[in-house]
Amino acid sequence: MDETEQQQQTTMEGVASIALLPNGSISGHFIHLPHSTCYGLHGTGNSLIQPCFSCFDIV
């Protein structure tokens, strides 16, 4: 990870609800605590499948 990527990363704590849809995409919500700001999550499937070893692998 280069210096530019490190400057763009932000750490947030909260609660997430994520659903894996039949077509391989994801949908859900993330609630940033303690501010209770809600973010919608969505994404499409990826043909490259990698094992996830920690919560930090999910981007």
N, C-alpha and C positions, 0 to 999 in steps of 0.2 A: 504494500500500500504506500503510495507516494504522499508527499506533504499536502497536495491539493485535496486528495481524497480524505485525509485525516481532518482537514478543516471543515469539510462539508458534513461530517457525521455528527448526529445528535443522539444522545441517549435519553429515552423516555421510559417511565415506569407506569404501569397501568394494567388493565385487564383486556384480553382479546378473546373474541369469539370468531372462529374461522371455520368455514365449511368447504370441503373438497367436493366440487360438483362432478357429475358423471362425465363431462367432456374434458376433465383434467384441470379446469380453471378453479380459482378460489374466490370466495366472497365472504365478507364478514365486517366486523367493527372492532375498533380499538378505542378504549376510553382511557385518556391520559389523566392520571391522578396526580396531585390532589385537585387539579383544575376542572375535572369532569368534562374536558373537551373531547368530543366524539369524532373519530375519523373513520370514513368508509374505506374498506379494503377490497381490492379486486385485482385479479391477475389472470394471465392465460397460462396454459400448460406449456411445458418445456420438453422437447424430445430427449434432452439429456437428463437422465435420472441419476441423482447422487444421494447416498445415504445422509441423513441428517443426524449429527452426533450431539448437537447442543442447540439450545434456543437461539444462539447467535448465528447459526448457519442459515436461518430463515430470513431472507431479505426481500 
